[in-house]
Amino acid sequence: MHTPESPVIIVGAGVAGLTCAVYLKQAGIDALVLEAADGVGGRVRTDRVDGFRLDRGFQILLTAYPEAQRLLNYTALALKPFRSGALIHHAETGSDARWMTLLNPFQEPHKVFQTLASPVGRFNDKLRIVELLRQTQGLPIDELFRQTPVTTLAFLEEFGFSDQIIERFFRPFFGGVFLEDALTTSSNFFEFCFRMFFTGDAAVPARGIGAIADQLADRLSPGQIRLNAPVMALDGNTVRLTNGETRTAPTIVLAVDAAQANLLLGRSASANDPERLFNHTTCTYFAAASSPNHQRLLMLNTNRSSAVHNLAVMSDVAPDYAPAGQTLVSVSTQGLELVSEAALTERIQRELTDWFGNEVQQWRHLQTYHIPHALPAYNPDYAWANTVHQPLKLAEHLYQCGDQTTYPSLNAAMQTGREVAELIRRQ
């Protein structure tokens, strides 16, 4: 079955595709967005389970993202910020575990002496953090990404940070951001993230991270988005859906991940196995009777061989994440290829009993999200070969957008969506 032509067809209703559609709408172009799933957002979605709001993997919005500031209505999202810093669980061989706190003195000046005295790092490390902030603030973002990259670990070592603060803060914190603990992620992306964390808030919308995609979708006209409409092939200006339907358009935009784009374009992935283009994460949610810690800080584990890598009490930050009188706890585990939910849940609760006591055994497992395509990998070789980003225009009628074309972040997804819309509007 062939249906009438649309001016633009966007394949994928993730943040990049929705952003592209919104900017096209502002230019008077009503694109048709085809989405394979039953809802918008791609990786940026929130489910409702037993009255809890469960984001599909632990996710935050960095309010300093310039593209998010440009397009999103933060007031309508009712953003709820984490405190800037981290609570770090650290155990050394032969000694009891202890908690260490590192706070952002620019956001909590009255805590500056506590921060300087923190055993997370040495005194000189704290001074170097200030110098790193000054350095990352000094360059426009495009120029920051044009710097010759090295790995994040090499950058931190060359900057003069001690092994102590690398192992107690940078590896667990940014390992959680990058979803890889070796810190092989490109240093220019690290500098970008560091700048965003220190100059704005890390926040979640009151109604879950999926509210970001919902806000974008609400700006489109009824009928512009078709859900449960997976595309199986492209043929010139025609897209073929799995139900046999075809749609044509003068312009087509691929707003899907790299693996799906390769399939639709018929590209060989022999040199780049699609499974190796992404970093993995698993997020396990628990319902608890009360919060194990009310400080609204992300909790990090320096023991990266544990099942618990990072922990957040989501309902302390955004109360609407949990029903009244209950607590939502999110636990992130990186790098798992295969997941036994029952075994992982039991191991997490056993480890956290050492952190918080026997009350953890009363926590109720809500859901586990294993996300093998959580974040595009971004090592120095890739960053240098694709300075700023890959070409967004693939052919006269064909474009691509999404963070797989550049650095992995919500900001990049929105940036490339906007840039593709501008290219289409000018053609």
ROLUMNU-638586 format. One record per residue (C-alpha): x, y, z; residue number from 1. Coordinates in Angstrom, 3 decimals, m for minus. Each point is the difference from the previous one (the first is absolute). Example, Ala and Ser with C-alpha at 12.3 -4.5 7.8 and 13.67 -1.06 7.14 Angstrom:
BEGIN
{{12.300,m4.500,7.800},1}
{{1.370,3.440,m0.660},2}
END
This chain:
BEGIN
{{0.000,0.000,0.000},1}
{{1.362,3.398,m0.997},2}
{{m1.147,3.133,1.818},3}
{{0.341,3.681,m0.993},4}
{{3.287,1.839,0.101},5}
{{1.135,2.047,3.032},6}
{{2.431,2.939,m0.306},7}
{{2.457,m1.642,2.426},8}
{{0.056,m3.443,1.580},9}
{{1.978,m0.410,3.220},10}
{{0.801,m3.571,0.997},11}
{{0.161,m0.113,3.794},12}
{{m1.790,1.956,2.728},13}
{{2.892,0.229,2.407},14}
{{1.191,3.395,1.213},15}
{{1.943,0.691,m3.215},16}
{{m2.934,m0.824,m2.281},17}
{{m2.490,1.923,2.124},18}
{{2.314,3.008,0.175},19}
{{0.362,m0.012,m3.783},20}
{{m3.793,m0.202,m0.402},21}
{{m0.587,2.878,2.445},22}
{{2.429,2.314,m1.779},23}
{{m1.489,m0.947,m3.371},24}
{{m3.462,0.732,1.406},25}
{{1.202,3.455,1.050},26}
{{1.087,0.519,m3.624},27}
{{m3.437,m1.012,m1.298},28}
{{0.950,m3.562,m1.030},29}
{{m2.104,m2.835,1.444},30}
{{2.228,m3.069,0.001},31}
{{m1.351,m3.503,0.473},32}
{{1.823,m1.835,2.808},33}
{{m0.012,m3.809,m0.174},34}
{{0.812,m1.760,3.262},35}
{{0.393,m3.759,0.428},36}
{{m0.817,m0.001,3.732},37}
{{m3.280,0.635,1.784},38}
{{1.095,3.390,1.317},39}
{{2.302,2.922,m0.740},40}
{{3.400,0.696,1.528},41}
{{2.217,m2.888,m1.078},42}
{{2.385,m0.430,2.921},43}
{{m1.613,2.965,1.779},44}
{{m3.150,m1.640,1.349},45}
{{m1.730,m0.481,3.346},46}
{{m2.271,m2.907,0.955},47}
{{m2.644,m0.142,2.730},48}
{{0.274,m3.099,2.215},49}
{{m2.106,m0.382,3.162},50}
{{m0.272,3.786,0.273},51}
{{3.749,0.574,m0.424},52}
{{1.597,1.894,m2.893},53}
{{2.852,m2.079,m1.388},54}
{{2.344,1.604,m2.514},55}
{{1.425,m2.503,m2.446},56}
{{3.411,0.097,1.574},57}
{{1.309,2.660,2.373},58}
{{m0.052,3.273,m1.921},59}
{{0.360,3.683,0.831},60}
{{m0.350,3.279,m1.857},61}
{{2.963,2.356,0.307},62}
{{m1.710,3.377,0.056},63}
{{3.086,1.728,m1.428},64}
{{m0.428,m1.829,m3.317},65}
{{m0.293,2.873,m2.509},66}
{{m2.335,m1.915,m2.337},67}
{{m2.320,m0.942,2.852},68}
{{m0.095,3.619,1.159},69}
{{m0.821,1.044,m3.542},70}
{{m2.980,m2.320,m0.518},71}
{{m1.375,m1.405,3.243},72}
{{m2.349,1.729,2.409},73}
{{1.726,m0.695,3.310},74}
{{m2.825,1.528,2.035},75}
{{m2.566,m2.344,m1.552},76}
{{2.286,m2.966,0.674},77}
{{0.086,0.962,3.688},78}
{{3.647,m1.025,0.248},79}
{{1.212,m1.476,3.280},80}
{{3.774,0.328,0.508},81}
{{2.439,m2.283,1.734},82}
{{2.496,1.714,2.260},83}
{{3.226,0.617,m1.898},84}
{{2.555,m2.491,1.192},85}
{{0.093,m3.614,1.100},86}
{{m0.111,m2.273,3.017},87}
{{2.688,m2.640,m0.471},88}
{{0.114,m3.464,1.596},89}
{{3.608,m1.110,0.311},90}
{{1.592,m3.063,1.568},91}
{{3.728,m0.661,0.181},92}
{{1.513,m3.436,0.495},93}
{{0.044,m0.928,3.656},94}
{{m2.131,2.944,1.151},95}
{{m3.665,0.774,0.410},96}
{{m1.844,1.855,m2.724},97}
{{m0.587,3.699,0.455},98}
{{m2.014,2.733,m1.633},99}
{{1.695,3.014,m1.570},100}
{{m1.706,3.127,m1.275},101}
{{1.086,2.289,m2.830},102}
{{m2.158,3.083,m0.571},103}
{{0.111,2.738,m2.613},104}
{{1.200,3.077,1.923},105}
{{m1.321,2.278,m2.760},106}
{{m3.548,m1.134,0.769},107}
{{0.449,m0.471,3.758},108}
{{2.621,2.596,1.047},109}
{{m0.620,m0.648,3.687},110}
{{1.338,m3.534,m0.545},111}
{{3.312,1.132,m1.482},112}
{{2.089,m1.002,3.030},113}
{{m1.717,m3.370,0.210},114}
{{0.803,m0.525,m3.683},115}
{{3.648,1.007,0.436},116}
{{0.337,m2.401,2.930},117}
{{m1.704,m2.914,m1.738},118}
{{2.144,m3.163,m0.208},119}
{{m1.303,m0.567,m3.537},120}
{{3.189,1.659,m1.251},121}
{{2.966,2.060,1.052},122}
{{m0.057,3.752,0.559},123}
{{1.741,0.603,m3.345},124}
{{m2.654,m2.092,m1.727},125}
{{m2.695,2.417,1.203},126}
{{1.987,2.920,m1.410},127}
{{0.394,m1.819,m3.298},128}
{{m3.770,m0.467,m0.185},129}
{{m0.369,3.785,0.094},130}
{{2.656,0.331,m2.710},131}
{{m1.742,m2.651,m2.115},132}
{{m3.268,1.911,0.303},133}
{{1.735,3.199,m1.108},134}
{{1.570,m1.798,m2.976},135}
{{m3.218,m1.658,m1.176},136}
{{m1.904,3.287,0.314},137}
{{2.534,1.833,m2.143},138}
{{m0.814,m1.612,m3.361},139}
{{m3.144,0.041,m2.134},140}
{{m1.490,m3.500,m0.105},141}
{{0.813,m0.540,m3.693},142}
{{3.650,0.880,0.628},143}
{{0.089,m2.237,3.049},144}
{{m0.954,m2.947,m2.207},145}
{{2.627,0.947,m2.604},146}
{{2.830,m0.557,2.474},147}
{{2.182,m3.042,m0.626},148}
{{m1.496,m2.593,2.339},149}
{{1.586,m2.590,2.243},150}
{{m1.758,m2.364,2.368},151}
{{m1.626,1.558,3.053},152}
{{2.372,m1.954,2.251},153}
{{3.076,1.291,m1.849},154}
{{m1.393,3.545,0.143},155}
{{m0.556,m0.173,3.764},156}
{{3.487,m1.373,0.574},157}
{{1.601,2.621,m2.245},158}
{{m1.972,2.727,1.785},159}
{{1.695,m1.054,3.224},160}
{{m2.839,m1.631,1.906},161}
{{1.091,m2.593,2.540},162}
{{m0.860,m3.681,m0.244},163}
{{m1.982,0.527,3.190},164}
{{m2.573,2.388,m1.456},165}
{{m0.101,m1.871,m3.306},166}
{{m0.909,m3.252,1.747},167}
{{m2.277,1.530,2.632},168}
{{m1.860,2.544,m2.115},169}
{{0.719,0.274,m3.716},170}
{{m0.181,m3.723,m0.801},171}
{{m3.233,m0.764,1.881},172}
{{m1.693,3.291,m0.928},173}
{{0.937,0.357,m3.655},174}
{{0.122,m3.753,m0.464},175}
{{m3.694,0.224,0.838},176}
{{m0.494,2.845,m2.472},177}
{{1.863,m1.773,m2.823},178}
{{m1.186,m3.498,1.006},179}
{{3.573,m1.264,m0.140},180}
{{2.448,m0.136,2.904},181}
{{3.266,m0.102,m1.938},182}
{{m0.500,3.713,m0.827},183}
{{0.928,m0.610,m3.632},184}
{{m2.625,2.554,m1.060},185}
{{1.374,2.997,m1.914},186}
{{1.399,2.792,2.170},187}
{{m1.829,2.759,m1.854},188}
{{m3.324,m1.634,0.868},189}
{{1.168,m0.240,3.614},190}
{{0.797,3.724,0.001},191}
{{m3.434,0.773,m1.434},192}
{{m1.739,m2.111,2.649},193}
{{2.105,1.461,2.807},194}
{{m0.952,3.498,m1.118},195}
{{m3.702,m0.881,m0.172},196}
{{m0.029,m1.598,3.465},197}
{{1.720,2.906,1.695},198}
{{m1.835,2.876,m1.693},199}
{{m3.567,m1.284,0.307},200}
{{m2.135,m2.527,1.821},201}
{{m0.378,m3.729,m0.499},202}
{{m3.758,m0.352,0.145},203}
{{m2.964,m2.193,m0.874},204}
{{m3.466,1.165,m1.052},205}
{{m2.567,m0.454,2.767},206}
{{m1.921,m2.517,m2.128},207}
{{3.022,m1.950,m1.223},208}
{{2.617,0.388,m2.715},209}
{{m2.579,m0.981,m2.624},210}
{{m1.693,3.360,0.560},211}
{{2.714,1.523,m2.204},212}
{{m1.066,m2.037,m3.023},213}
{{m3.670,0.502,0.848},214}
{{0.472,3.773,0.041},215}
{{1.550,m0.087,m3.468},216}
{{m2.695,m2.318,m1.365},217}
{{m2.730,2.274,1.368},218}
{{1.296,2.810,m2.230},219}
{{m0.834,m1.970,m3.138},220}
{{m3.368,m0.227,m1.701},221}
{{m2.279,m3.021,0.502},222}
{{0.880,m2.652,m2.526},223}
{{3.632,1.047,m0.430},224}
{{1.205,m2.934,2.072},225}
{{m0.811,m3.601,m0.860},226}
{{0.860,m2.536,2.692},227}
{{0.417,m3.756,m0.516},228}
{{1.193,0.777,m3.537},229}
{{3.410,m1.689,m0.424},230}
{{1.866,0.738,m3.219},231}
{{1.702,m2.999,m1.587},232}
{{1.631,1.533,m3.096},233}
{{0.787,3.137,m1.967},234}
{{m0.210,0.222,m3.766},235}
{{0.936,3.451,m1.231},236}
{{m2.728,2.336,1.222},237}
{{m2.201,m2.855,1.172},238}
{{m0.135,m1.683,3.384},239}
{{m1.488,m3.473,0.377},240}
{{m1.655,m0.963,3.268},241}
{{m0.068,m3.535,1.353},242}
{{m3.765,m0.163,m0.661},243}
{{0.660,0.443,m3.710},244}
{{m1.076,3.632,m0.153},245}
{{2.230,2.466,m1.842},246}
{{0.331,3.746,0.444},247}
{{1.867,2.440,m2.218},248}
{{1.365,3.454,0.673},249}
{{2.388,2.437,m1.690},250}
{{2.116,m0.143,3.156},251}
{{0.707,m2.814,2.442},252}
{{1.738,0.331,3.375},253}
{{1.485,m2.954,1.864},254}
{{m0.266,0.694,3.726},255}
{{0.931,m3.504,1.140},256}
{{3.084,m1.484,1.623},257}
{{3.083,m0.997,m1.979},258}
{{m0.858,m3.693,m0.167},259}
{{m3.499,0.660,m1.340},260}
{{1.296,2.602,m2.451},261}
{{2.503,m2.544,m1.353},262}
{{m2.808,m2.499,m0.558},263}
{{m2.244,2.489,m1.788},264}
{{2.852,1.280,m2.152},265}
{{1.330,m3.457,m0.791},266}
{{3.391,0.803,1.459},267}
{{2.399,m2.747,0.994},268}
{{0.860,m0.070,3.692},269}
{{2.853,m2.467,m0.410},270}
{{2.659,2.375,1.336},271}
{{m2.293,1.465,2.645},272}
{{m2.163,m2.619,1.653},273}
{{m3.152,1.957,1.019},274}
{{0.133,m1.523,3.478},275}
{{3.382,1.639,0.526},276}
{{m1.223,3.464,m0.916},277}
{{m1.801,0.384,3.306},278}
{{0.708,m0.050,3.719},279}
{{m2.288,m2.153,2.129},280}
{{m1.845,0.666,3.235},281}
{{m2.552,m1.746,2.203},282}
{{m2.329,1.907,2.313},283}
{{m1.777,m1.766,2.869},284}
{{m2.846,1.723,1.845},285}
{{m1.158,m0.701,3.544},286}
{{m2.921,1.205,2.100},287}
{{0.973,0.741,3.588},288}
{{m1.944,1.072,3.071},289}
{{2.414,2.857,0.678},290}
{{3.043,1.663,m1.533},291}
{{3.405,m1.451,0.886},292}
{{1.517,3.476,m0.355},293}
{{m1.774,3.359,m0.323},294}
{{2.863,2.145,m1.321},295}
{{m1.195,0.148,m3.671},296}
{{3.498,m0.942,m1.133},297}
{{0.955,m2.652,m2.526},298}
{{1.660,m2.859,1.894},299}
{{3.098,m1.527,m1.603},300}
{{1.863,m3.222,0.709},301}
{{3.758,0.022,m0.478},302}
{{m0.049,m3.822,m0.194},303}
{{m0.889,m0.312,m3.674},304}
{{m0.004,m3.809,0.115},305}
{{m3.126,0.172,2.153},306}
{{m3.555,m0.334,m1.283},307}
{{m0.743,3.468,1.366},308}
{{1.797,2.675,m1.996},309}
{{m2.201,3.036,0.578},310}
{{m3.113,0.494,2.114},311}
{{m2.613,2.756,0.121},312}
{{m3.046,0.433,2.210},313}
{{m2.209,1.425,m2.729},314}
{{m2.972,0.891,2.194},315}
{{2.180,2.135,2.287},316}
{{0.823,2.136,m3.041},317}
{{m3.409,m0.148,m1.725},318}
{{m2.758,m1.154,2.392},319}
{{m2.433,m0.805,m2.835},320}
{{2.248,m2.891,m1.049},321}
{{m1.562,m2.063,2.818},322}
{{m3.477,m0.297,1.537},323}
{{m0.555,1.855,3.253},324}
{{1.778,m1.649,2.906},325}
{{2.306,m2.095,m2.177},326}
{{3.569,0.386,m1.293},327}
{{1.474,m0.768,m3.430},328}
{{3.623,m1.164,m0.121},329}
{{1.906,m0.293,m3.300},330}
{{3.140,m2.150,m0.231},331}
{{2.227,0.050,m3.084},332}
{{2.333,m2.815,m1.074},333}
{{2.240,0.415,m3.037},334}
{{1.396,m2.325,m2.599},335}
{{m2.221,m3.064,0.456},336}
{{m0.325,m1.940,m3.248},337}
{{m2.639,m2.379,1.358},338}
{{m2.282,0.509,2.975},339}
{{m1.714,m2.375,2.407},340}
{{m2.440,2.371,1.702},341}
{{m0.465,m2.213,3.039},342}
{{3.737,m0.548,0.550},343}
{{0.833,3.672,m0.530},344}
{{m2.787,1.150,2.328},345}
{{1.150,m2.361,2.737},346}
{{3.625,1.121,m0.372},347}
{{m0.925,3.697,0.093},348}
{{m2.050,m0.437,3.157},349}
{{2.788,m1.991,1.635},350}
{{2.560,2.709,m0.794},351}
{{m2.277,2.836,1.100},352}
{{m0.732,m1.740,3.288},353}
{{3.643,0.733,0.830},354}
{{m0.638,3.644,m0.889},355}
{{m3.333,0.648,1.708},356}
{{m0.847,m2.962,2.247},357}
{{m2.583,m2.770,m0.011},358}
{{m2.839,2.297,m1.101},359}
{{1.266,m0.477,m3.574},360}
{{m1.247,m3.602,0.127},361}
{{m3.527,1.402,0.227},362}
{{0.344,1.984,m3.208},363}
{{m2.301,m1.190,m2.779},364}
{{1.416,m0.499,m3.467},365}
{{m2.057,1.980,m2.511},366}
{{1.706,m0.404,m3.351},367}
{{3.348,m0.528,m1.705},368}
{{0.952,1.736,m3.244},369}
{{2.908,m1.505,m1.891},370}
{{1.032,2.490,m2.690},371}
{{2.732,m1.334,m2.310},372}
{{m0.266,3.079,m2.271},373}
{{m0.023,2.533,2.821},374}
{{2.610,2.425,m1.307},375}
{{2.088,0.205,m3.178},376}
{{3.653,m0.675,0.771},377}
{{2.213,3.043,m0.578},378}
{{3.715,m0.722,0.108},379}
{{2.782,2.392,m1.126},380}
{{0.461,m1.667,m3.390},381}
{{m3.694,0.397,m0.805},382}
{{m0.062,3.553,1.339},383}
{{3.000,1.061,m2.101},384}
{{m1.221,m1.722,m3.157},385}
{{m3.410,1.670,0.363},386}
{{1.005,3.447,1.243},387}
{{m3.145,1.780,1.205},388}
{{m2.253,m2.553,m1.775},389}
{{m0.571,m2.229,m3.007},390}
{{m1.697,1.498,m3.059},391}
{{m3.694,0.509,0.650},392}
{{m0.855,0.022,m3.698},393}
{{0.496,m3.470,m1.486},394}
{{m1.506,0.614,m3.443},395}
{{m2.074,2.603,m1.810},396}
{{m3.182,m1.225,1.673},397}
{{1.399,m1.772,3.071},398}
{{1.150,1.283,3.407},399}
{{0.941,m1.471,3.352},400}
{{m0.100,1.362,3.544},401}
{{0.610,m1.323,3.484},402}
{{2.798,m0.207,2.523},403}
{{1.565,m2.923,m1.898},404}
{{1.132,2.568,m2.602},405}
{{1.947,1.986,2.568},406}
{{0.607,m0.195,3.757},407}
{{m2.404,m2.062,2.163},408}
{{m2.448,2.240,1.852},409}
{{m3.478,1.471,m0.007},410}
{{1.558,3.304,m1.035},411}
{{1.528,m1.580,m3.103},412}
{{m3.255,m1.725,m0.932},413}
{{m1.820,3.325,0.170},414}
{{2.793,1.888,m1.768},415}
{{0.104,m2.353,m2.980},416}
{{m3.802,m0.036,m0.206},417}
{{m0.011,3.780,m0.189},418}
{{2.836,0.118,m2.538},419}
{{m1.721,m2.464,m2.315},420}
{{m3.209,2.025,0.196},421}
{{1.961,3.116,m0.972},422}
{{1.605,m1.816,m2.954},423}
{{m3.412,m1.150,m1.235},424}
{{m1.520,3.430,0.440},425}
{{2.759,1.566,m2.127},426}
{{m0.081,m2.543,m2.821},427}
END
